[in-house]
Amino acid sequence: MINNVTICLIVASLLMTYMVKGQEVSWDDEKISLYKNNAKHTLMNAESIFEERWDQLAQAQFWQKIMLLSPDSCIVNVASSRQILAVIPVSQWVKKSEIEKASYKSSIKAANSIGSEQEIYVTTGKNDFYKFQDVFNSLSKGVAAFDKNGVDPWYAQSILLIESPGQLKKSVAGAYGAFQLMPSVARKYGLIVNSSIDERSDFDKSAAAASKLIFSVCIPEAKRILANHGIKYNEKDLWFRLFVMHIYHAGATNVAAVVAKINPSVGSQALVKQMWTTSAASFGNNSQNYSQLILAAQLILNNMIYTECDELIHYGSK
């Protein structure tokens, strides 16, 4: 007997086959081929970030600093804008009492003419988690896997850079593997996850499952939500890709809720920026940060490519 999971897998497989063979989708114009330590890598470029000046946004700059900062330091920042106010040792912060912390935040607001209603965050450095050197070699594998399945490889690169870069850690919610799949999602797309076997640790199988999730759920749900608001889109637009990634992280229901609260009329960088400061349903701080992290990680990768790699070729220049 064919169960629902089998039917879903068959449909997803047929749709992907049609997408690859019928429409001949290609992202070659965004690929770069490079050599690092005599090994060849094919990655996705970051040109759209610079063309639309996402790199100039305070949020993108803030998270780059956090990702490269040691966990023994922290950045004092304005929650809504990620304006950086100070960098202090963690040891200096943790020894303060709650009253002293509140007093410090009030004084730094006054010194920088920050409104009293603004919330101040103290964010610890996270270069112990974002292991970009360790994850680098897997990026090309992820790009190739998604490309083979007819799914935009930009998504693979983004997920690998921020979800569990260069390591296999299980999240508090239970997500695991390079693509941080939840058990139910992994099983839906054919992976074995039980008390003795967890195929989410298998890179190739996880990549296949993640690409199917993006193709069969995240992108269609993004289109549905935007269509409900009469919003036009191009699937290669950076804002659309970031929007899809919010669905990958927070789920379509929560993204639909936050979009309904914003009630936009057009899709653009402005919509994504509004999502960074809007809460609805279970779309909270972690969800708001998600696409900011992607931008920061892609910019760090871009810097690595141009400072550490040898030969570099843009596919579009062939």
Beta strands, then each sheet from edge to edge (+ up, - down):
strand 1: 31-36
strand 2: 39-44
strand 3: 73-78
strand 4: 84-89
strand 5: 120-124
strand 6: 312-314
sheet 1: 2+ 1- 6+
sheet 2: 4+ 3- 5+
end
